[in-house]
Amino acid sequence: MKKYFLIVIASLLASAASLADSGNWVLDPAHSSIEFSVKHMVISEVTGTFKDFNVSLRSSKDDFSDAAISATIAVKSVDTRNEMRDGHLKTDDFFNAEKFPAIKFQSTSVEKSGDGHYTIKGNLTIRDSTKEVTIDAVLNGTIPSGKGKRSGWKATLAINRFDFGLKWDRTIETGGLVAGATVNLIFNLEFVKS
C-alpha cells in the first residue's frame, strides 16, 4: 500500500513538472488591463476599459518566438465611467452584447521584430466579423519571482470599428463623427509561469 502511494505521488509530481515545462503562462489579472480610446466629436478622446478578460500565452522558448496567444474579452464588462454610454455600447448600435457576448483573438504568428519587439498577427472577432489584425507588442522583461517567472508585455492595436459592424455613425454639424472610426487598444499584460 505504501509503495502504491509513493508511485501515485511520484506520478503527480511528474505531471506537475510537465505542466511547468509545457510553456503555459497564466495571466495575472491584478496586474493586467485592456484599455481603449476613440475620438469624440473630432476634438477629444473618450477612454475606457474592459474589466473581464482572459489572455493565454503559451511558449516553450525563452525569447517567445514560438508563442501562441489567445484572448477572450467579455463585452458586458466595458466601462467608460458613464453608465448611459456603457449601456449604448452594449446595444446593437455597437457590440450587441446579448447576441455577441465575447470579443475573441487567436494568434496565427508571432515574430520578433527587434530587441524586445514583436509583431503578432491573428484573427480578431467582434460581433460576427472576423478580420486579420497585426498587433505591435513589446516585451518589458521576464524576471524570477516568489511564484515563478513573471513576464510583462505592452501591446497596441488600432482598428476601424466599422470593419467589425460597430455601425453607429451620427455626425456633428461640421461633418465629423460623434464617435470616431478608429479605436486604439492598449494591452498591459503580466503573466506568471510557475
CORRA-V124007 format. One record per backbone hydrogen bond with DSSP energy under -0.5 kcal/mol. NH is the residue of the N-H (numbers start at 0). CO is the residue of the C=O. E is the energy in kcal/mol with one decimal. If there is no record, write none. Layout:
nh=NH co=CO e=E
nh=NH co=CO e=E
This chain:
nh=4 co=0 e=-2.1
nh=5 co=1 e=-2.0
nh=6 co=2 e=-2.1
nh=7 co=3 e=-2.2
nh=8 co=4 e=-2.7
nh=9 co=5 e=-2.4
nh=10 co=6 e=-2.3
nh=11 co=7 e=-2.5
nh=12 co=8 e=-2.5
nh=13 co=9 e=-2.1
nh=14 co=10 e=-2.2
nh=15 co=11 e=-2.4
nh=16 co=12 e=-2.3
nh=17 co=13 e=-2.3
nh=18 co=14 e=-2.3
nh=19 co=15 e=-2.1
nh=20 co=16 e=-1.8
nh=21 co=17 e=-0.5
nh=21 co=18 e=-0.8
nh=23 co=18 e=-0.6
nh=24 co=22 e=-0.6
nh=24 co=56 e=-3.1
nh=25 co=191 e=-3.2
nh=27 co=189 e=-3.3
nh=28 co=26 e=-0.8
nh=30 co=27 e=-1.6
nh=31 co=28 e=-1.3
nh=32 co=187 e=-2.9
nh=33 co=49 e=-0.6
nh=34 co=185 e=-2.8
nh=35 co=47 e=-2.5
nh=36 co=183 e=-1.9
nh=37 co=45 e=-2.1
nh=38 co=181 e=-0.6
nh=39 co=43 e=-3.3
nh=40 co=38 e=-0.5
nh=40 co=177 e=-2.5
nh=41 co=176 e=-0.5
nh=42 co=39 e=-0.7
nh=42 co=40 e=-1.0
nh=43 co=39 e=-1.5
nh=45 co=37 e=-3.0
nh=47 co=35 e=-2.2
nh=48 co=78 e=-2.2
nh=49 co=33 e=-2.0
nh=50 co=48 e=-0.5
nh=50 co=76 e=-1.6
nh=52 co=50 e=-0.6
nh=53 co=71 e=-2.4
nh=55 co=69 e=-3.0
nh=56 co=24 e=-1.3
nh=57 co=67 e=-2.3
nh=58 co=22 e=-2.7
nh=63 co=60 e=-1.5
nh=66 co=63 e=-1.5
nh=67 co=57 e=-2.1
nh=69 co=55 e=-1.8
nh=70 co=104 e=-2.5
nh=71 co=53 e=-2.5
nh=72 co=102 e=-2.7
nh=73 co=51 e=-2.7
nh=74 co=72 e=-0.7
nh=74 co=100 e=-2.5
nh=76 co=73 e=-1.6
nh=77 co=74 e=-1.9
nh=78 co=48 e=-2.6
nh=85 co=81 e=-2.8
nh=86 co=82 e=-2.2
nh=87 co=83 e=-2.0
nh=88 co=84 e=-2.4
nh=89 co=85 e=-1.1
nh=90 co=87 e=-1.4
nh=93 co=90 e=-1.4
nh=94 co=88 e=-2.3
nh=95 co=90 e=-2.6
nh=96 co=89 e=-2.1
nh=97 co=89 e=-0.5
nh=99 co=95 e=-2.9
nh=102 co=72 e=-2.5
nh=103 co=124 e=-2.2
nh=104 co=70 e=-2.3
nh=105 co=122 e=-1.7
nh=106 co=68 e=-3.1
nh=107 co=120 e=-3.4
nh=108 co=120 e=-1.9
nh=110 co=118 e=-2.4
nh=112 co=116 e=-2.6
nh=113 co=116 e=-0.9
nh=115 co=113 e=-0.8
nh=116 co=113 e=-1.2
nh=117 co=136 e=-2.9
nh=118 co=110 e=-3.0
nh=119 co=117 e=-0.6
nh=119 co=134 e=-2.8
nh=120 co=108 e=-2.5
nh=120 co=118 e=-0.6
nh=121 co=132 e=-1.9
nh=122 co=105 e=-2.5
nh=123 co=121 e=-0.5
nh=123 co=130 e=-3.1
nh=124 co=103 e=-3.3
nh=125 co=123 e=-0.5
nh=125 co=128 e=-2.3
nh=128 co=125 e=-2.3
nh=130 co=123 e=-2.4
nh=132 co=121 e=-2.8
nh=134 co=119 e=-3.5
nh=135 co=155 e=-2.0
nh=136 co=117 e=-2.6
nh=136 co=134 e=-0.5
nh=137 co=153 e=-2.8
nh=138 co=115 e=-3.1
nh=139 co=137 e=-0.9
nh=139 co=151 e=-2.4
nh=140 co=151 e=-1.0
nh=142 co=149 e=-2.5
nh=144 co=147 e=-1.2
nh=147 co=144 e=-1.6
nh=148 co=192 e=-2.1
nh=149 co=142 e=-3.2
nh=150 co=190 e=-2.3
nh=151 co=140 e=-2.4
nh=152 co=188 e=-3.1
nh=153 co=137 e=-2.1
nh=154 co=186 e=-2.4
nh=155 co=135 e=-2.7
nh=156 co=184 e=-2.0
nh=158 co=182 e=-2.3
nh=160 co=158 e=-0.7
nh=160 co=180 e=-3.0
nh=162 co=159 e=-1.5
nh=163 co=160 e=-1.3
nh=164 co=161 e=-1.2
nh=165 co=160 e=-2.1
nh=166 co=164 e=-1.6
nh=167 co=92 e=-1.8
nh=171 co=175 e=-3.0
nh=174 co=171 e=-2.2
nh=177 co=169 e=-2.9
nh=179 co=38 e=-2.6
nh=179 co=177 e=-0.5
nh=182 co=158 e=-2.9
nh=183 co=36 e=-2.5
nh=183 co=181 e=-0.5
nh=184 co=156 e=-3.5
nh=184 co=182 e=-0.5
nh=185 co=34 e=-2.7
nh=186 co=154 e=-3.1
nh=187 co=32 e=-2.5
nh=187 co=185 e=-0.6
nh=188 co=152 e=-2.3
nh=188 co=186 e=-0.6
nh=190 co=150 e=-2.8
nh=191 co=25 e=-2.7
nh=192 co=148 e=-2.5
nh=193 co=191 e=-0.5
